[in-house]
Amino acid sequence: MATNNTGNTDQDILTQVHELVAEERELREKLQQREIDQSEEHTRLRSLEVQLDQCWDLLRQRRALRASGGDPDDAQVRPEGEVEGYLG
């Protein structure tokens, strides 16, 4: 995920979410087909999960800014440690 939101629309972010989910499915299929091992799958899935969390967080920020009269383009991708630290 880019370090800022310049040029990203909500639709761009949702498209990226769909691409990441497709990649996640592909990884699980490759594991079932024994094309990759469980360690590789786990490492790559962890990276995908972080990117997905960042995308969803960015969308929430954009929507909150829009709802409060702010500019959604002011939303920024937050670092892994921040988005992964959220509770449920």
PDB file of N, CA, C and O in Angstrom:
ATOM      1  N   MET A   1       0.859  -1.176   0.000  1.00  0.00           N
ATOM      2  CA  MET A   1       0.000   0.000   0.000  1.00  0.00           C
ATOM      3  C   MET A   1       0.900   1.232   0.000  1.00  0.00           C
ATOM      4  O   MET A   1       1.928   1.254   0.677  1.00  0.00           O
ATOM      5  N   ALA A   2       0.524   2.225  -0.737  1.00  0.00           N
ATOM      6  CA  ALA A   2       1.303   3.466  -0.799  1.00  0.00           C
ATOM      7  C   ALA A   2       1.329   4.128   0.569  1.00  0.00           C
ATOM      8  O   ALA A   2       0.466   3.876   1.408  1.00  0.00           O
ATOM      9  N   THR A   3       2.333   4.983   0.787  1.00  0.00           N
ATOM     10  CA  THR A   3       2.466   5.629   2.086  1.00  0.00           C
ATOM     11  C   THR A   3       1.527   6.807   2.258  1.00  0.00           C
ATOM     12  O   THR A   3       1.372   7.314   3.369  1.00  0.00           O
ATOM     13  N   ASN A   4       0.897   7.252   1.178  1.00  0.00           N
ATOM     14  CA  ASN A   4      -0.108   8.295   1.319  1.00  0.00           C
ATOM     15  C   ASN A   4      -1.274   7.962   0.413  1.00  0.00           C
ATOM     16  O   ASN A   4      -1.292   6.914  -0.233  1.00  0.00           O
ATOM     17  N   ASN A   5      -2.235   8.846   0.368  1.00  0.00           N
ATOM     18  CA  ASN A   5      -3.454   8.556  -0.354  1.00  0.00           C
ATOM     19  C   ASN A   5      -3.569   9.370  -1.630  1.00  0.00           C
ATOM     20  O   ASN A   5      -4.635   9.373  -2.248  1.00  0.00           O
ATOM     21  N   THR A   6      -2.535  10.050  -2.044  1.00  0.00           N
ATOM     22  CA  THR A   6      -2.601  10.924  -3.199  1.00  0.00           C
ATOM     23  C   THR A   6      -3.088  10.152  -4.418  1.00  0.00           C
ATOM     24  O   THR A   6      -2.470   9.175  -4.842  1.00  0.00           O
ATOM     25  N   GLY A   7      -4.218  10.613  -4.978  1.00  0.00           N
ATOM     26  CA  GLY A   7      -4.741  10.008  -6.182  1.00  0.00           C
ATOM     27  C   GLY A   7      -5.607   8.784  -5.961  1.00  0.00           C
ATOM     28  O   GLY A   7      -6.193   8.282  -6.921  1.00  0.00           O
ATOM     29  N   ASN A   8      -5.714   8.281  -4.742  1.00  0.00           N
ATOM     30  CA  ASN A   8      -6.551   7.122  -4.481  1.00  0.00           C
ATOM     31  C   ASN A   8      -7.974   7.555  -4.190  1.00  0.00           C
ATOM     32  O   ASN A   8      -8.213   8.430  -3.358  1.00  0.00           O
ATOM     33  N   THR A   9      -8.916   6.934  -4.884  1.00  0.00           N
ATOM     34  CA  THR A   9     -10.322   7.139  -4.578  1.00  0.00           C
ATOM     35  C   THR A   9     -10.798   5.950  -3.754  1.00  0.00           C
ATOM     36  O   THR A   9     -10.088   4.955  -3.614  1.00  0.00           O
ATOM     37  N   ASP A  10     -12.002   6.062  -3.213  1.00  0.00           N
ATOM     38  CA  ASP A  10     -12.564   4.920  -2.491  1.00  0.00           C
ATOM     39  C   ASP A  10     -12.588   3.695  -3.405  1.00  0.00           C
ATOM     40  O   ASP A  10     -12.276   2.587  -2.969  1.00  0.00           O
ATOM     41  N   GLN A  11     -12.955   3.893  -4.667  1.00  0.00           N
ATOM     42  CA  GLN A  11     -13.023   2.768  -5.608  1.00  0.00           C
ATOM     43  C   GLN A  11     -11.643   2.159  -5.849  1.00  0.00           C
ATOM     44  O   GLN A  11     -11.521   0.940  -5.969  1.00  0.00           O
ATOM     45  N   ASP A  12     -10.609   2.987  -5.921  1.00  0.00           N
ATOM     46  CA  ASP A  12      -9.240   2.472  -6.081  1.00  0.00           C
ATOM     47  C   ASP A  12      -8.870   1.580  -4.901  1.00  0.00           C
ATOM     48  O   ASP A  12      -8.278   0.515  -5.071  1.00  0.00           O
ATOM     49  N   ILE A  13      -9.226   2.030  -3.717  1.00  0.00           N
ATOM     50  CA  ILE A  13      -8.897   1.271  -2.500  1.00  0.00           C
ATOM     51  C   ILE A  13      -9.682  -0.034  -2.483  1.00  0.00           C
ATOM     52  O   ILE A  13      -9.130  -1.081  -2.148  1.00  0.00           O
ATOM     53  N   LEU A  14     -10.966   0.015  -2.839  1.00  0.00           N
ATOM     54  CA  LEU A  14     -11.776  -1.202  -2.884  1.00  0.00           C
ATOM     55  C   LEU A  14     -11.253  -2.180  -3.935  1.00  0.00           C
ATOM     56  O   LEU A  14     -11.294  -3.392  -3.728  1.00  0.00           O
ATOM     57  N   THR A  15     -10.770  -1.666  -5.044  1.00  0.00           N
ATOM     58  CA  THR A  15     -10.175  -2.517  -6.074  1.00  0.00           C
ATOM     59  C   THR A  15      -8.950  -3.224  -5.508  1.00  0.00           C
ATOM     60  O   THR A  15      -8.745  -4.413  -5.752  1.00  0.00           O
ATOM     61  N   GLN A  16      -8.142  -2.493  -4.757  1.00  0.00           N
ATOM     62  CA  GLN A  16      -6.963  -3.104  -4.139  1.00  0.00           C
ATOM     63  C   GLN A  16      -7.380  -4.177  -3.133  1.00  0.00           C
ATOM     64  O   GLN A  16      -6.744  -5.228  -3.054  1.00  0.00           O
ATOM     65  N   VAL A  17      -8.442  -3.924  -2.363  1.00  0.00           N
ATOM     66  CA  VAL A  17      -8.950  -4.917  -1.416  1.00  0.00           C
ATOM     67  C   VAL A  17      -9.317  -6.197  -2.175  1.00  0.00           C
ATOM     68  O   VAL A  17      -8.939  -7.293  -1.761  1.00  0.00           O
ATOM     69  N   HIS A  18     -10.042  -6.061  -3.267  1.00  0.00           N
ATOM     70  CA  HIS A  18     -10.448  -7.233  -4.047  1.00  0.00           C
ATOM     71  C   HIS A  18      -9.237  -7.984  -4.589  1.00  0.00           C
ATOM     72  O   HIS A  18      -9.236  -9.215  -4.619  1.00  0.00           O
ATOM     73  N   GLU A  19      -8.211  -7.260  -5.016  1.00  0.00           N
ATOM     74  CA  GLU A  19      -6.989  -7.901  -5.511  1.00  0.00           C
ATOM     75  C   GLU A  19      -6.274  -8.659  -4.392  1.00  0.00           C
ATOM     76  O   GLU A  19      -5.771  -9.762  -4.606  1.00  0.00           O
ATOM     77  N   LEU A  20      -6.231  -8.071  -3.212  1.00  0.00           N
ATOM     78  CA  LEU A  20      -5.573  -8.735  -2.077  1.00  0.00           C
ATOM     79  C   LEU A  20      -6.338  -9.980  -1.657  1.00  0.00           C
ATOM     80  O   LEU A  20      -5.724 -10.995  -1.329  1.00  0.00           O
ATOM     81  N   VAL A  21      -7.657  -9.924  -1.659  1.00  0.00           N
ATOM     82  CA  VAL A  21      -8.472 -11.085  -1.315  1.00  0.00           C
ATOM     83  C   VAL A  21      -8.268 -12.194  -2.350  1.00  0.00           C
ATOM     84  O   VAL A  21      -8.178 -13.368  -1.993  1.00  0.00           O
ATOM     85  N   ALA A  22      -8.197 -11.825  -3.620  1.00  0.00           N
ATOM     86  CA  ALA A  22      -7.942 -12.818  -4.669  1.00  0.00           C
ATOM     87  C   ALA A  22      -6.575 -13.472  -4.467  1.00  0.00           C
ATOM     88  O   ALA A  22      -6.426 -14.682  -4.642  1.00  0.00           O
ATOM     89  N   GLU A  23      -5.587 -12.671  -4.099  1.00  0.00           N
ATOM     90  CA  GLU A  23      -4.251 -13.221  -3.842  1.00  0.00           C
ATOM     91  C   GLU A  23      -4.269 -14.161  -2.641  1.00  0.00           C
ATOM     92  O   GLU A  23      -3.585 -15.185  -2.634  1.00  0.00           O
ATOM     93  N   GLU A  24      -5.052 -13.810  -1.632  1.00  0.00           N
ATOM     94  CA  GLU A  24      -5.183 -14.673  -0.453  1.00  0.00           C
ATOM     95  C   GLU A  24      -5.773 -16.030  -0.851  1.00  0.00           C
ATOM     96  O   GLU A  24      -5.283 -17.073  -0.419  1.00  0.00           O
ATOM     97  N   ARG A  25      -6.809 -16.013  -1.662  1.00  0.00           N
ATOM     98  CA  ARG A  25      -7.415 -17.272  -2.141  1.00  0.00           C
ATOM     99  C   ARG A  25      -6.408 -18.091  -2.937  1.00  0.00           C
ATOM    100  O   ARG A  25      -6.329 -19.311  -2.794  1.00  0.00           O
ATOM    101  N   GLU A  26      -5.643 -17.403  -3.776  1.00  0.00           N
ATOM    102  CA  GLU A  26      -4.636 -18.083  -4.594  1.00  0.00           C
ATOM    103  C   GLU A  26      -3.584 -18.757  -3.712  1.00  0.00           C
ATOM    104  O   GLU A  26      -3.164 -19.881  -3.987  1.00  0.00           O
ATOM    105  N   LEU A  27      -3.165 -18.070  -2.658  1.00  0.00           N
ATOM    106  CA  LEU A  27      -2.184 -18.657  -1.743  1.00  0.00           C
ATOM    107  C   LEU A  27      -2.723 -19.927  -1.096  1.00  0.00           C
ATOM    108  O   LEU A  27      -2.030 -20.940  -1.007  1.00  0.00           O
ATOM    109  N   ARG A  28      -3.969 -19.854  -0.648  1.00  0.00           N
ATOM    110  CA  ARG A  28      -4.573 -21.026   0.001  1.00  0.00           C
ATOM    111  C   ARG A  28      -4.686 -22.195  -0.983  1.00  0.00           C
ATOM    112  O   ARG A  28      -4.485 -23.350  -0.609  1.00  0.00           O
ATOM    113  N   GLU A  29      -5.005 -21.888  -2.230  1.00  0.00           N
ATOM    114  CA  GLU A  29      -5.088 -22.927  -3.251  1.00  0.00           C
ATOM    115  C   GLU A  29      -3.710 -23.530  -3.527  1.00  0.00           C
ATOM    116  O   GLU A  29      -3.575 -24.746  -3.657  1.00  0.00           O
ATOM    117  N   LYS A  30      -2.694 -22.677  -3.614  1.00  0.00           N
ATOM    118  CA  LYS A  30      -1.334 -23.167  -3.846  1.00  0.00           C
ATOM    119  C   LYS A  30      -0.876 -24.070  -2.707  1.00  0.00           C
ATOM    120  O   LYS A  30      -0.180 -25.059  -2.939  1.00  0.00           O
ATOM    121  N   LEU A  31      -1.262 -23.734  -1.478  1.00  0.00           N
ATOM    122  CA  LEU A  31      -0.906 -24.588  -0.350  1.00  0.00           C
ATOM    123  C   LEU A  31      -1.590 -25.949  -0.488  1.00  0.00           C
ATOM    124  O   LEU A  31      -0.962 -26.986  -0.277  1.00  0.00           O
ATOM    125  N   GLN A  32      -2.871 -25.943  -0.842  1.00  0.00           N
ATOM    126  CA  GLN A  32      -3.595 -27.204  -1.018  1.00  0.00           C
ATOM    127  C   GLN A  32      -2.988 -28.049  -2.131  1.00  0.00           C
ATOM    128  O   GLN A  32      -2.970 -29.277  -2.053  1.00  0.00           O
ATOM    129  N   GLN A  33      -2.494 -27.381  -3.166  1.00  0.00           N
ATOM    130  CA  GLN A  33      -1.875 -28.088  -4.297  1.00  0.00           C
ATOM    131  C   GLN A  33      -0.402 -28.407  -4.023  1.00  0.00           C
ATOM    132  O   GLN A  33       0.283 -28.989  -4.864  1.00  0.00           O
ATOM    133  N   ARG A  34       0.073 -28.020  -2.843  1.00  0.00           N
ATOM    134  CA  ARG A  34       1.466 -28.240  -2.421  1.00  0.00           C
ATOM    135  C   ARG A  34       2.472 -27.526  -3.321  1.00  0.00           C
ATOM    136  O   ARG A  34       3.596 -27.993  -3.506  1.00  0.00           O
ATOM    137  N   GLU A  35       2.049 -26.374  -3.885  1.00  0.00           N
ATOM    138  CA  GLU A  35       2.964 -25.562  -4.691  1.00  0.00           C
ATOM    139  C   GLU A  35       3.816 -24.660  -3.807  1.00  0.00           C
ATOM    140  O   GLU A  35       4.887 -24.210  -4.216  1.00  0.00           O
ATOM    141  N   ILE A  36       3.342 -24.403  -2.609  1.00  0.00           N
ATOM    142  CA  ILE A  36       4.102 -23.650  -1.601  1.00  0.00           C
ATOM    143  C   ILE A  36       3.964 -24.389  -0.277  1.00  0.00           C
ATOM    144  O   ILE A  36       3.039 -25.178  -0.090  1.00  0.00           O
ATOM    145  N   ASP A  37       4.896 -24.125   0.643  1.00  0.00           N
ATOM    146  CA  ASP A  37       4.776 -24.771   1.946  1.00  0.00           C
ATOM    147  C   ASP A  37       4.031 -23.857   2.922  1.00  0.00           C
ATOM    148  O   ASP A  37       3.787 -22.685   2.635  1.00  0.00           O
ATOM    149  N   GLN A  38       3.683 -24.410   4.058  1.00  0.00           N
ATOM    150  CA  GLN A  38       2.871 -23.687   5.039  1.00  0.00           C
ATOM    151  C   GLN A  38       3.589 -22.450   5.571  1.00  0.00           C
ATOM    152  O   GLN A  38       2.949 -21.435   5.849  1.00  0.00           O
ATOM    153  N   SER A  39       4.886 -22.521   5.714  1.00  0.00           N
ATOM    154  CA  SER A  39       5.661 -21.384   6.203  1.00  0.00           C
ATOM    155  C   SER A  39       5.573 -20.209   5.230  1.00  0.00           C
ATOM    156  O   SER A  39       5.355 -19.068   5.636  1.00  0.00           O
ATOM    157  N   GLU A  40       5.745 -20.504   3.945  1.00  0.00           N
ATOM    158  CA  GLU A  40       5.659 -19.446   2.930  1.00  0.00           C
ATOM    159  C   GLU A  40       4.251 -18.864   2.895  1.00  0.00           C
ATOM    160  O   GLU A  40       4.079 -17.648   2.806  1.00  0.00           O
ATOM    161  N   GLU A  41       3.242 -19.736   2.966  1.00  0.00           N
ATOM    162  CA  GLU A  41       1.857 -19.270   2.958  1.00  0.00           C
ATOM    163  C   GLU A  41       1.612 -18.338   4.143  1.00  0.00           C
ATOM    164  O   GLU A  41       1.026 -17.266   3.994  1.00  0.00           O
ATOM    165  N   HIS A  42       2.067 -18.761   5.311  1.00  0.00           N
ATOM    166  CA  HIS A  42       1.847 -17.962   6.522  1.00  0.00           C
ATOM    167  C   HIS A  42       2.499 -16.581   6.406  1.00  0.00           C
ATOM    168  O   HIS A  42       1.880 -15.572   6.742  1.00  0.00           O
ATOM    169  N   THR A  43       3.729 -16.537   5.937  1.00  0.00           N
ATOM    170  CA  THR A  43       4.448 -15.271   5.798  1.00  0.00           C
ATOM    171  C   THR A  43       3.733 -14.340   4.820  1.00  0.00           C
ATOM    172  O   THR A  43       3.547 -13.155   5.099  1.00  0.00           O
ATOM    173  N   ARG A  44       3.342 -14.879   3.690  1.00  0.00           N
ATOM    174  CA  ARG A  44       2.673 -14.064   2.671  1.00  0.00           C
ATOM    175  C   ARG A  44       1.270 -13.654   3.122  1.00  0.00           C
ATOM    176  O   ARG A  44       0.839 -12.531   2.858  1.00  0.00           O
ATOM    177  N   LEU A  45       0.556 -14.559   3.803  1.00  0.00           N
ATOM    178  CA  LEU A  45      -0.776 -14.204   4.309  1.00  0.00           C
ATOM    179  C   LEU A  45      -0.689 -13.083   5.334  1.00  0.00           C
ATOM    180  O   LEU A  45      -1.534 -12.188   5.351  1.00  0.00           O
ATOM    181  N   ARG A  46       0.312 -13.129   6.173  1.00  0.00           N
ATOM    182  CA  ARG A  46       0.484 -12.081   7.187  1.00  0.00           C
ATOM    183  C   ARG A  46       0.649 -10.718   6.514  1.00  0.00           C
ATOM    184  O   ARG A  46       0.053  -9.732   6.949  1.00  0.00           O
ATOM    185  N   SER A  47       1.446 -10.663   5.468  1.00  0.00           N
ATOM    186  CA  SER A  47       1.641  -9.420   4.733  1.00  0.00           C
ATOM    187  C   SER A  47       0.325  -8.942   4.111  1.00  0.00           C
ATOM    188  O   SER A  47       0.004  -7.755   4.162  1.00  0.00           O
ATOM    189  N   LEU A  48      -0.425  -9.867   3.530  1.00  0.00           N
ATOM    190  CA  LEU A  48      -1.713  -9.517   2.928  1.00  0.00           C
ATOM    191  C   LEU A  48      -2.689  -8.987   3.980  1.00  0.00           C
ATOM    192  O   LEU A  48      -3.411  -8.021   3.731  1.00  0.00           O
ATOM    193  N   GLU A  49      -2.709  -9.617   5.147  1.00  0.00           N
ATOM    194  CA  GLU A  49      -3.609  -9.182   6.220  1.00  0.00           C
ATOM    195  C   GLU A  49      -3.306  -7.746   6.635  1.00  0.00           C
ATOM    196  O   GLU A  49      -4.222  -6.950   6.844  1.00  0.00           O
ATOM    197  N   VAL A  50      -2.040  -7.420   6.753  1.00  0.00           N
ATOM    198  CA  VAL A  50      -1.647  -6.060   7.125  1.00  0.00           C
ATOM    199  C   VAL A  50      -2.110  -5.073   6.048  1.00  0.00           C
ATOM    200  O   VAL A  50      -2.685  -4.030   6.357  1.00  0.00           O
ATOM    201  N   GLN A  51      -1.853  -5.415   4.781  1.00  0.00           N
ATOM    202  CA  GLN A  51      -2.266  -4.526   3.697  1.00  0.00           C
ATOM    203  C   GLN A  51      -3.786  -4.344   3.665  1.00  0.00           C
ATOM    204  O   GLN A  51      -4.276  -3.239   3.430  1.00  0.00           O
ATOM    205  N   LEU A  52      -4.525  -5.425   3.902  1.00  0.00           N
ATOM    206  CA  LEU A  52      -5.985  -5.327   3.944  1.00  0.00           C
ATOM    207  C   LEU A  52      -6.436  -4.426   5.087  1.00  0.00           C
ATOM    208  O   LEU A  52      -7.316  -3.583   4.911  1.00  0.00           O
ATOM    209  N   ASP A  53      -5.837  -4.605   6.245  1.00  0.00           N
ATOM    210  CA  ASP A  53      -6.193  -3.758   7.395  1.00  0.00           C
ATOM    211  C   ASP A  53      -5.909  -2.287   7.095  1.00  0.00           C
ATOM    212  O   ASP A  53      -6.687  -1.409   7.469  1.00  0.00           O
ATOM    213  N   GLN A  54      -4.798  -2.028   6.423  1.00  0.00           N
ATOM    214  CA  GLN A  54      -4.465  -0.650   6.065  1.00  0.00           C
ATOM    215  C   GLN A  54      -5.485  -0.076   5.072  1.00  0.00           C
ATOM    216  O   GLN A  54      -5.876   1.087   5.177  1.00  0.00           O
ATOM    217  N   CYS A  55      -5.905  -0.890   4.123  1.00  0.00           N
ATOM    218  CA  CYS A  55      -6.913  -0.435   3.152  1.00  0.00           C
ATOM    219  C   CYS A  55      -8.225  -0.102   3.858  1.00  0.00           C
ATOM    220  O   CYS A  55      -8.804   0.961   3.634  1.00  0.00           O
ATOM    221  N   TRP A  56      -8.691  -1.014   4.709  1.00  0.00           N
ATOM    222  CA  TRP A  56      -9.963  -0.765   5.407  1.00  0.00           C
ATOM    223  C   TRP A  56      -9.860   0.454   6.306  1.00  0.00           C
ATOM    224  O   TRP A  56     -10.802   1.243   6.389  1.00  0.00           O
ATOM    225  N   ASP A  57      -8.735   0.619   6.976  1.00  0.00           N
ATOM    226  CA  ASP A  57      -8.539   1.792   7.833  1.00  0.00           C
ATOM    227  C   ASP A  57      -8.577   3.068   7.000  1.00  0.00           C
ATOM    228  O   ASP A  57      -9.191   4.057   7.400  1.00  0.00           O
ATOM    229  N   LEU A  58      -7.925   3.043   5.851  1.00  0.00           N
ATOM    230  CA  LEU A  58      -7.901   4.208   4.977  1.00  0.00           C
ATOM    231  C   LEU A  58      -9.313   4.560   4.499  1.00  0.00           C
ATOM    232  O   LEU A  58      -9.685   5.732   4.454  1.00  0.00           O
ATOM    233  N   LEU A  59     -10.084   3.548   4.147  1.00  0.00           N
ATOM    234  CA  LEU A  59     -11.471   3.806   3.739  1.00  0.00           C
ATOM    235  C   LEU A  59     -12.278   4.417   4.882  1.00  0.00           C
ATOM    236  O   LEU A  59     -13.046   5.355   4.667  1.00  0.00           O
ATOM    237  N   ARG A  60     -12.108   3.889   6.101  1.00  0.00           N
ATOM    238  CA  ARG A  60     -12.822   4.451   7.262  1.00  0.00           C
ATOM    239  C   ARG A  60     -12.428   5.903   7.493  1.00  0.00           C
ATOM    240  O   ARG A  60     -13.279   6.750   7.767  1.00  0.00           O
ATOM    241  N   GLN A  61     -11.134   6.186   7.380  1.00  0.00           N
ATOM    242  CA  GLN A  61     -10.680   7.575   7.534  1.00  0.00           C
ATOM    243  C   GLN A  61     -11.326   8.483   6.485  1.00  0.00           C
ATOM    244  O   GLN A  61     -11.831   9.557   6.809  1.00  0.00           O
ATOM    245  N   ARG A  62     -11.304   8.042   5.235  1.00  0.00           N
ATOM    246  CA  ARG A  62     -11.863   8.850   4.137  1.00  0.00           C
ATOM    247  C   ARG A  62     -13.350   9.120   4.375  1.00  0.00           C
ATOM    248  O   ARG A  62     -13.823  10.242   4.193  1.00  0.00           O
ATOM    249  N   ARG A  63     -14.068   8.092   4.777  1.00  0.00           N
ATOM    250  CA  ARG A  63     -15.510   8.244   5.013  1.00  0.00           C
ATOM    251  C   ARG A  63     -15.780   9.165   6.196  1.00  0.00           C
ATOM    252  O   ARG A  63     -16.710   9.971   6.156  1.00  0.00           O
ATOM    253  N   ALA A  64     -14.981   9.051   7.239  1.00  0.00           N
ATOM    254  CA  ALA A  64     -15.153   9.920   8.409  1.00  0.00           C
ATOM    255  C   ALA A  64     -14.857  11.375   8.041  1.00  0.00           C
ATOM    256  O   ALA A  64     -15.584  12.282   8.447  1.00  0.00           O
ATOM    257  N   LEU A  65     -13.804  11.592   7.285  1.00  0.00           N
ATOM    258  CA  LEU A  65     -13.473  12.951   6.852  1.00  0.00           C
ATOM    259  C   LEU A  65     -14.590  13.535   5.987  1.00  0.00           C
ATOM    260  O   LEU A  65     -14.987  14.688   6.159  1.00  0.00           O
ATOM    261  N   ARG A  66     -15.081  12.734   5.071  1.00  0.00           N
ATOM    262  CA  ARG A  66     -16.158  13.183   4.189  1.00  0.00           C
ATOM    263  C   ARG A  66     -17.409  13.523   5.015  1.00  0.00           C
ATOM    264  O   ARG A  66     -18.049  14.548   4.778  1.00  0.00           O
ATOM    265  N   ALA A  67     -17.752  12.671   5.971  1.00  0.00           N
ATOM    266  CA  ALA A  67     -18.947  12.872   6.789  1.00  0.00           C
ATOM    267  C   ALA A  67     -18.847  14.117   7.662  1.00  0.00           C
ATOM    268  O   ALA A  67     -19.858  14.737   7.992  1.00  0.00           O
ATOM    269  N   SER A  68     -17.618  14.479   8.032  1.00  0.00           N
ATOM    270  CA  SER A  68     -17.433  15.641   8.900  1.00  0.00           C
ATOM    271  C   SER A  68     -17.111  16.902   8.109  1.00  0.00           C
ATOM    272  O   SER A  68     -16.746  17.925   8.689  1.00  0.00           O
ATOM    273  N   GLY A  69     -17.244  16.832   6.793  1.00  0.00           N
ATOM    274  CA  GLY A  69     -16.984  18.001   5.951  1.00  0.00           C
ATOM    275  C   GLY A  69     -15.532  18.192   5.583  1.00  0.00           C
ATOM    276  O   GLY A  69     -15.164  19.210   4.997  1.00  0.00           O
ATOM    277  N   GLY A  70     -14.696  17.213   5.925  1.00  0.00           N
ATOM    278  CA  GLY A  70     -13.272  17.308   5.599  1.00  0.00           C
ATOM    279  C   GLY A  70     -12.983  16.771   4.206  1.00  0.00           C
ATOM    280  O   GLY A  70     -13.877  16.298   3.504  1.00  0.00           O
ATOM    281  N   ASP A  71     -11.734  16.853   3.829  1.00  0.00           N
ATOM    282  CA  ASP A  71     -11.280  16.368   2.524  1.00  0.00           C
ATOM    283  C   ASP A  71     -10.812  14.922   2.680  1.00  0.00           C
ATOM    284  O   ASP A  71      -9.842  14.667   3.394  1.00  0.00           O
ATOM    285  N   PRO A  72     -11.482  13.971   2.025  1.00  0.00           N
ATOM    286  CA  PRO A  72     -11.081  12.570   2.165  1.00  0.00           C
ATOM    287  C   PRO A  72      -9.651  12.305   1.691  1.00  0.00           C
ATOM    288  O   PRO A  72      -9.029  11.328   2.107  1.00  0.00           O
ATOM    289  N   ASP A  73      -9.134  13.174   0.824  1.00  0.00           N
ATOM    290  CA  ASP A  73      -7.762  12.991   0.354  1.00  0.00           C
ATOM    291  C   ASP A  73      -6.725  13.314   1.433  1.00  0.00           C
ATOM    292  O   ASP A  73      -5.532  13.084   1.234  1.00  0.00           O
ATOM    293  N   ASP A  74      -7.176  13.848   2.581  1.00  0.00           N
ATOM    294  CA  ASP A  74      -6.270  14.082   3.701  1.00  0.00           C
ATOM    295  C   ASP A  74      -5.985  12.799   4.484  1.00  0.00           C
ATOM    296  O   ASP A  74      -5.085  12.774   5.324  1.00  0.00           O
ATOM    297  N   ALA A  75      -6.741  11.742   4.214  1.00  0.00           N
ATOM    298  CA  ALA A  75      -6.522  10.464   4.897  1.00  0.00           C
ATOM    299  C   ALA A  75      -5.161   9.908   4.508  1.00  0.00           C
ATOM    300  O   ALA A  75      -4.725  10.054   3.366  1.00  0.00           O
ATOM    301  N   GLN A  76      -4.502   9.279   5.448  1.00  0.00           N
ATOM    302  CA  GLN A  76      -3.167   8.716   5.227  1.00  0.00           C
ATOM    303  C   GLN A  76      -3.135   7.248   5.644  1.00  0.00           C
ATOM    304  O   GLN A  76      -3.810   6.844   6.591  1.00  0.00           O
ATOM    305  N   VAL A  77      -2.344   6.460   4.925  1.00  0.00           N
ATOM    306  CA  VAL A  77      -2.137   5.069   5.310  1.00  0.00           C
ATOM    307  C   VAL A  77      -1.372   5.074   6.625  1.00  0.00           C
ATOM    308  O   VAL A  77      -0.307   5.681   6.742  1.00  0.00           O
ATOM    309  N   ARG A  78      -1.926   4.397   7.592  1.00  0.00           N
ATOM    310  CA  ARG A  78      -1.270   4.332   8.911  1.00  0.00           C
ATOM    311  C   ARG A  78      -0.307   3.146   8.944  1.00  0.00           C
ATOM    312  O   ARG A  78      -0.509   2.152   8.247  1.00  0.00           O
ATOM    313  N   PRO A  79       0.741   3.261   9.761  1.00  0.00           N
ATOM    314  CA  PRO A  79       1.734   2.180   9.823  1.00  0.00           C
ATOM    315  C   PRO A  79       1.140   0.890  10.387  1.00  0.00           C
ATOM    316  O   PRO A  79       0.134   0.904  11.096  1.00  0.00           O
ATOM    317  N   GLU A  80       1.786  -0.217  10.052  1.00  0.00           N
ATOM    318  CA  GLU A  80       1.330  -1.534  10.481  1.00  0.00           C
ATOM    319  C   GLU A  80       1.064  -1.596  11.977  1.00  0.00           C
ATOM    320  O   GLU A  80       0.020  -2.090  12.405  1.00  0.00           O
ATOM    321  N   GLY A  81       1.999  -1.099  12.770  1.00  0.00           N
ATOM    322  CA  GLY A  81       1.858  -1.181  14.219  1.00  0.00           C
ATOM    323  C   GLY A  81       0.608  -0.490  14.733  1.00  0.00           C
ATOM    324  O   GLY A  81       0.035  -0.891  15.746  1.00  0.00           O
ATOM    325  N   GLU A  82       0.194   0.544  14.032  1.00  0.00           N
ATOM    326  CA  GLU A  82      -1.004   1.275  14.450  1.00  0.00           C
ATOM    327  C   GLU A  82      -2.278   0.538  14.047  1.00  0.00           C
ATOM    328  O   GLU A  82      -3.159   0.341  14.884  1.00  0.00           O
ATOM    329  N   VAL A  83      -2.393   0.130  12.797  1.00  0.00           N
ATOM    330  CA  VAL A  83      -3.617  -0.548  12.368  1.00  0.00           C
ATOM    331  C   VAL A  83      -3.732  -1.943  12.949  1.00  0.00           C
ATOM    332  O   VAL A  83      -4.845  -2.429  13.154  1.00  0.00           O
ATOM    333  N   GLU A  84      -2.611  -2.605  13.219  1.00  0.00           N
ATOM    334  CA  GLU A  84      -2.657  -3.932  13.803  1.00  0.00           C
ATOM    335  C   GLU A  84      -2.903  -3.885  15.305  1.00  0.00           C
ATOM    336  O   GLU A  84      -3.190  -4.911  15.922  1.00  0.00           O
ATOM    337  N   GLY A  85      -2.793  -2.699  15.895  1.00  0.00           N
ATOM    338  CA  GLY A  85      -3.016  -2.557  17.329  1.00  0.00           C
ATOM    339  C   GLY A  85      -4.457  -2.307  17.699  1.00  0.00           C
ATOM    340  O   GLY A  85      -4.792  -2.273  18.884  1.00  0.00           O
ATOM    341  N   TYR A  86      -5.336  -2.128  16.695  1.00  0.00           N
ATOM    342  CA  TYR A  86      -6.749  -1.891  16.973  1.00  0.00           C
ATOM    343  C   TYR A  86      -7.389  -3.142  17.521  1.00  0.00           C
ATOM    344  O   TYR A  86      -7.025  -4.253  17.138  1.00  0.00           O
ATOM    345  N   LEU A  87      -8.325  -2.971  18.400  1.00  0.00           N
ATOM    346  CA  LEU A  87      -9.089  -4.097  18.935  1.00  0.00           C
ATOM    347  C   LEU A  87     -10.396  -4.207  18.167  1.00  0.00           C
ATOM    348  O   LEU A  87     -11.061  -3.207  17.894  1.00  0.00           O
ATOM    349  N   GLY A  88     -10.760  -5.469  17.815  1.00  0.00           N
ATOM    350  CA  GLY A  88     -12.017  -5.824  17.163  1.00  0.00           C
ATOM    351  C   GLY A  88     -12.724  -4.718  16.617  1.00  0.00           C
ATOM    352  O   GLY A  88     -13.798  -4.894  16.042  1.00  0.00           O
TER     353      GLY A  88
END
